[in-house]
Amino acid sequence: MPLNSKLALQRNLPKLLILKGLSFAWFPIPTIMLFYESHGLSIEQSIFLKTVLSISFFLLEIPSGYVADQWGRKFCLVSGSGIWVISWLVYCTQETFSWFIVAEALTGVAGSLISGADTAITYDTLLTLERAEEYRKFEGKLIAISGISEAVCGLIGAFTAQYNLVYPFYLQTICLMIYCFLSTQLIEPNNDDLQLPQESQNLWSIVKNALLINASIRWFILFSATFSVATFLIVWLSQTYLSNYNVPTAWFGVVWVGFHGVMSLASLSTNNLEEKLGLKKSLLFLIILLGSSYIFLGIIHQAWGIIFVAIIYGVRGWVNPLLNEGLNKLVSSTSRATMFSIKSFIFRLGFAIIGTASGWLADQKSLNLSLTITGIVFLVFGLFCWRNLIKLKAI
């Protein structure tokens, strides 16, 4: 690879770190449930909006990954962030449940274009630079930056929300505009340098291989989806948990910083965890920690139970580099974005089912019962996935 091309490609790495931070500049998230409540929405309606987001992802996730593999990951990052800006402008300017549904649907389109493309361009950049062995460490940095960005922006968002609950949406829209511009500056890794098979595969053959033929990939995807659904759902349920125990709105941002501080520290120590326990025991430890944290959160009827929310954020920081690296090793560059989109597709489908059910249960019965039951589901299914991966010697 020519030196000039290598230097140009190396510039992708700091840009990808910045893009990750911008994509997680979620100013509205710590108080978004309060925002929905201020517009007359129930918990069930609020969770339904996130179900709409998941369904939107669900419908376009795999096709968008295939588009990224065929048309370029940069194209998907630019177009996806542009649509994301539009969706957030809807939140900035509209006030009804119907418009919020439109905004979440557009966010799903945007997210599906970005999902898979960002992971693929990251791994292939390192692969082209002959630094693929650094991926887990770099992924840890990406997660740490996302956690720091969420924490700092969440704190700022919670502070500004005291004056007007829509202000955090303005701040995130600005960050998304910067994201869109910066993504135009990325260099697409040249597949010719990757020395991988370049035969064209149709979309169905890739999906069939992931979900039906290759058992190792299938159980990796299902195992990853279990963690993803659990760590995504807790973002919304924890806000209601805090509200139920009369935690002041101003403290939401402080708690948010604490959660993401734990996640960032965990992601940076992923290598240490894997070196001490090994991959098999690390993943077993994490699924047990995840499920039991949900269960204890449901059993404990006091504000200090949020310690278990922090633990779930720690699990999120540890597990993503481990599972992403494992999946990357199983797939080729020519289908990498599609494969990660399939992974995200299964996650969104899972959230559409589990999220809707847990939201309904929280409204009809109690939040604590909802947390306990979902914790049992995550624990049992996660252990089943782990056992199958062990049988296949995939981990």
C-alpha positions as CSV (number, residue, x, y, z in Angstrom):
1,M,0.0,0.0,0.0
2,P,1.5,3.4,-1.0
3,L,2.7,5.5,1.9
4,N,0.4,8.5,1.0
5,S,-2.6,6.3,0.8
6,K,-1.7,4.7,4.2
7,L,-1.3,8.0,5.8
8,A,-4.6,9.2,4.4
9,L,-6.4,6.1,5.6
10,Q,-4.8,6.4,9.1
11,R,-6.7,9.7,9.4
12,N,-9.9,7.7,9.5
13,L,-9.1,6.5,13.0
14,P,-9.3,9.9,14.9
15,K,-12.3,10.9,12.7
16,L,-14.1,7.7,13.6
17,L,-13.4,8.4,17.3
18,I,-14.9,11.9,16.9
19,L,-17.9,10.6,14.9
20,K,-18.6,8.1,17.7
21,G,-18.6,10.8,20.3
22,L,-21.0,13.0,18.1
23,S,-23.3,10.1,17.5
24,F,-23.7,9.5,21.2
25,A,-24.2,13.2,22.1
26,W,-27.6,12.3,23.4
27,F,-28.5,15.5,25.2
28,P,-32.3,14.6,25.5
29,I,-32.0,11.0,26.7
30,P,-31.8,11.5,30.5
31,T,-35.0,13.5,30.5
32,I,-36.8,12.2,27.4
33,M,-39.4,10.3,29.4
34,L,-40.2,13.6,31.2
35,F,-40.4,15.3,27.8
36,Y,-42.9,12.7,26.7
37,E,-44.8,13.0,30.0
38,S,-45.0,16.7,29.5
39,H,-46.8,16.1,26.2
40,G,-49.3,13.8,27.9
41,L,-47.8,10.4,26.9
42,S,-48.1,7.4,29.2
43,I,-45.2,4.9,29.8
44,E,-46.8,2.5,27.3
45,Q,-46.9,5.2,24.6
46,S,-43.3,6.3,25.4
47,I,-42.0,2.8,25.1
48,F,-44.2,2.4,21.9
49,L,-42.2,5.2,20.3
50,K,-39.0,3.2,20.9
51,T,-40.8,0.2,19.4
52,V,-41.5,2.3,16.3
53,L,-37.8,3.1,16.2
54,S,-37.0,-0.6,16.4
55,I,-39.5,-1.6,13.7
56,S,-38.1,1.1,11.4
57,F,-34.7,-0.3,12.0
58,F,-36.2,-3.8,11.6
59,L,-37.5,-3.1,8.1
60,L,-34.4,-1.5,6.7
61,E,-31.5,-2.8,8.8
62,I,-30.4,-5.7,6.6
63,P,-31.0,-3.9,3.2
64,S,-29.1,-0.9,4.4
65,G,-26.1,-3.1,5.4
66,Y,-26.1,-4.6,2.0
67,V,-26.2,-1.1,0.5
68,A,-23.2,-0.2,2.6
69,D,-21.3,-3.3,1.3
70,Q,-22.2,-2.5,-2.3
71,W,-22.3,1.3,-2.5
72,G,-19.8,2.2,0.2
73,R,-19.9,2.6,4.0
74,K,-19.1,6.4,3.7
75,F,-22.3,6.9,1.5
76,C,-24.4,5.3,4.2
77,L,-22.8,7.4,7.0
78,V,-23.4,10.6,5.2
79,S,-27.0,9.9,4.1
80,G,-27.9,8.4,7.4
81,S,-26.7,11.3,9.4
82,G,-28.5,13.7,7.0
83,I,-31.8,11.9,7.7
84,W,-31.1,11.9,11.4
85,V,-30.8,15.7,11.4
86,I,-34.3,15.8,9.8
87,S,-35.8,13.5,12.4
88,W,-34.5,15.5,15.3
89,L,-35.8,18.7,13.7
90,V,-39.2,17.2,13.9
91,Y,-38.8,16.8,17.7
92,C,-37.6,20.4,17.8
93,T,-40.6,21.8,16.1
94,Q,-43.6,19.5,16.8
95,E,-45.5,18.6,19.9
96,T,-47.8,15.7,19.2
97,F,-47.6,11.9,19.6
98,S,-48.2,11.4,15.8
99,W,-45.3,13.6,14.9
100,F,-43.1,11.9,17.5
101,I,-43.9,8.6,15.7
102,V,-42.7,10.2,12.4
103,A,-39.5,11.4,14.1
104,E,-38.8,7.9,15.5
105,A,-39.5,6.3,12.2
106,L,-37.0,8.6,10.5
107,T,-34.5,8.0,13.2
108,G,-34.8,4.3,12.5
109,V,-34.0,4.9,8.8
110,A,-31.0,7.0,9.7
111,G,-29.8,4.5,12.3
112,S,-30.2,1.5,9.9
113,L,-28.0,3.3,7.4
114,I,-25.3,4.0,9.9
115,S,-25.5,0.7,11.8
116,G,-23.1,-1.8,10.4
117,A,-21.4,0.7,8.1
118,D,-19.5,2.3,11.0
119,T,-18.3,-1.0,12.4
120,A,-17.3,-2.2,9.0
121,I,-15.3,0.9,8.0
122,T,-13.6,0.8,11.3
123,Y,-12.5,-2.9,11.1
124,D,-11.6,-2.7,7.4
125,T,-9.5,0.4,8.0
126,L,-7.5,-1.4,10.6
127,L,-7.4,-4.5,8.4
128,T,-6.1,-2.5,5.4
129,L,-3.5,-0.9,7.6
130,E,-2.5,-4.4,8.8
131,R,-3.5,-3.6,12.4
132,A,-6.5,-5.8,12.8
133,E,-5.2,-7.2,16.1
134,E,-5.7,-3.7,17.5
135,Y,-9.5,-3.8,16.9
136,R,-10.6,-4.9,20.4
137,K,-8.6,-2.1,22.0
138,F,-9.8,0.4,19.4
139,E,-13.4,-0.7,20.0
140,G,-12.9,-0.3,23.7
141,K,-11.8,3.3,23.0
142,L,-14.9,3.9,20.8
143,I,-17.2,2.6,23.6
144,A,-15.4,4.7,26.2
145,I,-15.8,7.8,24.1
146,S,-19.4,7.0,23.5
147,G,-19.9,6.7,27.3
148,I,-18.1,9.9,28.0
149,S,-20.1,11.7,25.3
150,E,-23.4,10.3,26.7
151,A,-22.4,11.3,30.2
152,V,-21.3,14.8,29.5
153,C,-24.0,15.6,27.0
154,G,-26.6,14.0,29.3
155,L,-25.5,16.2,32.2
156,I,-25.7,19.3,30.0
157,G,-29.0,18.1,28.6
158,A,-30.5,17.5,32.0
159,F,-29.4,21.0,33.1
160,T,-30.9,22.7,30.0
161,A,-34.1,20.7,30.3
162,Q,-34.8,22.5,33.6
163,Y,-35.5,25.6,31.5
164,N,-37.2,23.9,28.6
165,L,-37.4,20.1,27.9
166,V,-37.0,20.8,24.1
167,Y,-33.6,22.6,24.4
168,P,-31.6,19.3,24.6
169,F,-33.0,18.4,21.1
170,Y,-31.6,21.6,19.7
171,L,-28.1,20.7,21.0
172,Q,-28.2,17.2,19.6
173,T,-29.3,18.5,16.2
174,I,-26.2,20.7,16.0
175,C,-24.0,17.7,16.8
176,L,-25.6,15.6,14.1
177,M,-25.0,18.4,11.5
178,I,-21.3,18.3,12.4
179,Y,-21.4,14.5,12.2
180,C,-22.8,14.7,8.7
181,F,-20.0,17.0,7.5
182,L,-17.2,15.0,9.1
183,S,-18.4,11.8,7.7
184,T,-17.8,13.3,4.2
185,Q,-14.1,13.5,5.0
186,L,-13.6,9.7,5.6
187,I,-11.6,7.6,3.2
188,E,-13.2,4.3,2.0
189,P,-10.8,1.4,2.6
190,N,-9.9,-0.3,-0.7
191,N,-11.1,-3.9,-0.8
192,D,-8.3,-4.8,-3.1
193,D,-5.8,-4.2,-0.3
194,L,-7.7,-6.6,2.0
195,Q,-6.9,-9.6,-0.1
196,L,-10.3,-11.1,0.5
197,P,-12.6,-12.9,-1.9
198,Q,-14.4,-10.4,-4.1
199,E,-17.2,-12.6,-5.5
200,S,-20.6,-10.9,-5.3
201,Q,-23.1,-12.3,-2.9
202,N,-26.8,-11.6,-3.1
203,L,-28.5,-10.4,0.0
204,W,-30.5,-13.6,0.7
205,S,-27.4,-15.8,0.6
206,I,-25.7,-13.6,3.2
207,V,-28.8,-13.7,5.5
208,K,-29.2,-17.4,5.0
209,N,-25.6,-18.0,5.9
210,A,-25.9,-15.9,9.1
211,L,-29.2,-17.2,10.4
212,L,-29.5,-20.7,9.0
213,I,-26.3,-22.2,7.8
214,N,-23.5,-20.9,10.0
215,A,-24.4,-21.9,13.5
216,S,-21.5,-20.0,15.1
217,I,-22.6,-16.7,13.5
218,R,-26.2,-17.4,14.4
219,W,-25.6,-17.9,18.1
220,F,-23.1,-15.0,18.2
221,I,-25.8,-12.8,16.8
222,L,-28.5,-14.1,19.2
223,F,-26.1,-13.8,22.2
224,S,-25.2,-10.3,21.3
225,A,-28.9,-9.3,20.8
226,T,-29.6,-10.5,24.3
227,F,-27.1,-8.0,25.7
228,S,-28.2,-5.3,23.3
229,V,-31.9,-5.5,24.2
230,A,-31.2,-5.6,27.9
231,T,-28.8,-2.6,27.9
232,F,-31.0,-0.6,25.6
233,L,-34.2,-1.2,27.6
234,I,-32.6,-0.2,30.9
235,V,-32.0,3.3,29.5
236,W,-35.7,4.0,29.4
237,L,-36.9,1.9,32.4
238,S,-34.2,3.4,34.7
239,Q,-35.6,6.9,34.2
240,T,-39.0,5.8,35.3
241,Y,-37.3,4.0,38.2
242,L,-35.6,7.2,39.3
243,S,-38.8,9.2,38.9
244,N,-40.8,6.6,41.0
245,Y,-38.4,7.2,43.9
246,N,-38.7,11.0,43.6
247,V,-35.2,11.7,42.4
248,P,-35.1,15.4,41.3
249,T,-34.8,16.1,37.6
250,A,-31.5,18.0,38.1
251,W,-30.0,14.8,39.5
252,F,-30.9,12.8,36.4
253,G,-27.8,14.2,34.7
254,V,-25.5,13.4,37.6
255,V,-26.7,9.8,37.7
256,W,-26.4,9.6,33.9
257,V,-22.7,10.7,34.2
258,G,-22.2,8.0,36.8
259,F,-23.7,5.3,34.7
260,H,-21.6,6.2,31.6
261,G,-18.5,6.6,33.7
262,V,-18.9,3.0,34.8
263,M,-19.4,1.9,31.2
264,S,-16.4,3.8,29.9
265,L,-14.1,2.4,32.6
266,A,-15.4,-1.1,31.9
267,S,-14.8,-0.8,28.1
268,L,-11.2,0.3,28.7
269,S,-10.6,-2.7,30.9
270,T,-12.1,-5.3,28.6
271,N,-8.6,-6.8,27.8
272,N,-7.9,-7.2,31.5
273,L,-11.2,-9.0,32.0
274,E,-10.5,-11.4,29.1
275,E,-6.9,-12.0,30.2
276,K,-8.0,-12.9,33.7
277,L,-11.0,-15.1,33.0
278,G,-10.7,-16.1,29.4
279,L,-13.4,-15.5,26.8
280,K,-15.7,-18.3,27.9
281,K,-15.8,-17.4,31.5
282,S,-15.9,-13.7,30.8
283,L,-19.1,-14.1,28.7
284,L,-20.6,-16.4,31.3
285,F,-19.8,-13.9,34.1
286,L,-21.3,-11.1,32.1
287,I,-24.6,-12.8,31.2
288,I,-25.1,-13.8,34.8
289,L,-24.3,-10.3,36.0
290,L,-26.7,-8.8,33.5
291,G,-29.7,-11.0,34.3
292,S,-29.2,-10.9,38.1
293,S,-28.9,-7.1,38.1
294,Y,-32.3,-6.8,36.4
295,I,-33.8,-9.2,39.0
296,F,-32.3,-7.4,42.0
297,L,-33.4,-4.1,40.5
298,G,-36.9,-5.5,40.5
299,I,-36.8,-6.9,44.0
300,I,-35.3,-3.9,45.7
301,H,-37.9,-1.2,46.3
302,Q,-35.5,1.6,47.2
303,A,-33.6,4.3,45.3
304,W,-30.2,2.7,46.0
305,G,-31.2,-0.1,43.7
306,I,-29.9,2.1,40.9
307,I,-26.5,0.5,41.7
308,F,-27.7,-2.4,39.6
309,V,-28.4,-0.1,36.7
310,A,-24.8,1.0,36.9
311,I,-23.7,-2.6,36.8
312,I,-25.8,-3.2,33.7
313,Y,-23.9,-0.2,32.1
314,G,-20.7,-1.8,33.1
315,V,-21.7,-5.0,31.4
316,R,-22.5,-3.0,28.2
317,G,-18.9,-1.6,28.3
318,W,-17.3,-5.0,28.7
319,V,-19.2,-7.1,26.4
320,N,-19.4,-5.2,23.1
321,P,-15.6,-5.3,22.2
322,L,-15.6,-9.0,23.0
323,L,-18.6,-10.0,20.9
324,N,-17.8,-7.6,18.0
325,E,-14.3,-8.9,17.7
326,G,-15.5,-12.5,17.7
327,L,-18.1,-11.8,14.9
328,N,-15.6,-9.8,12.8
329,K,-13.3,-12.8,12.8
330,L,-16.1,-15.0,11.4
331,V,-17.0,-12.8,8.4
332,S,-15.3,-11.3,5.3
333,S,-15.1,-7.7,4.4
334,T,-17.4,-8.1,1.4
335,S,-20.3,-8.9,3.7
336,R,-19.2,-7.3,7.0
337,A,-21.6,-4.4,7.1
338,T,-24.5,-6.6,6.1
339,M,-23.6,-9.1,8.9
340,F,-23.5,-6.4,11.5
341,S,-26.8,-5.1,10.2
342,I,-28.3,-8.5,10.6
343,K,-27.0,-8.5,14.2
344,S,-28.7,-5.1,14.7
345,F,-31.9,-6.4,12.9
346,I,-32.2,-9.2,15.4
347,F,-31.6,-6.8,18.3
348,R,-34.4,-4.4,17.0
349,L,-36.8,-7.3,16.6
350,G,-36.0,-8.5,20.1
351,F,-36.6,-5.0,21.5
352,A,-39.9,-4.6,19.7
353,I,-41.1,-7.8,21.4
354,I,-39.5,-7.4,24.9
355,G,-39.7,-3.6,25.1
356,T,-43.4,-3.6,24.3
357,A,-44.1,-6.4,26.7
358,S,-42.1,-4.8,29.5
359,G,-43.7,-1.4,29.0
360,W,-47.2,-3.0,29.1
361,L,-46.3,-4.9,32.2
362,A,-44.9,-1.8,33.9
363,D,-48.2,0.1,33.1
364,Q,-50.6,-2.7,34.0
365,K,-48.8,-4.2,37.0
366,S,-45.7,-2.6,38.3
367,L,-42.2,-1.5,37.1
368,N,-40.6,-3.8,39.6
369,L,-42.4,-6.9,38.3
370,S,-41.5,-5.9,34.8
371,L,-37.8,-5.7,35.7
372,T,-37.8,-9.0,37.5
373,I,-39.5,-11.0,34.7
374,T,-37.4,-9.4,31.9
375,G,-34.3,-10.2,34.0
376,I,-35.2,-13.9,34.2
377,V,-35.8,-13.9,30.4
378,F,-32.4,-12.4,29.7
379,L,-30.6,-14.7,32.0
380,V,-32.2,-18.0,30.8
381,F,-31.9,-17.1,27.1
382,G,-28.4,-15.8,27.4
383,L,-27.2,-18.9,29.2
384,F,-28.8,-21.0,26.4
385,C,-26.9,-19.0,23.7
386,W,-23.7,-19.3,25.7
387,R,-24.1,-23.1,26.0
388,N,-24.6,-23.4,22.2
389,L,-21.5,-21.3,21.5
390,I,-19.5,-23.6,23.8
391,K,-20.8,-26.7,22.0
392,L,-19.8,-25.2,18.6
393,K,-16.3,-24.2,20.1
394,A,-17.0,-20.7,18.8
395,I,-15.7,-19.2,22.0
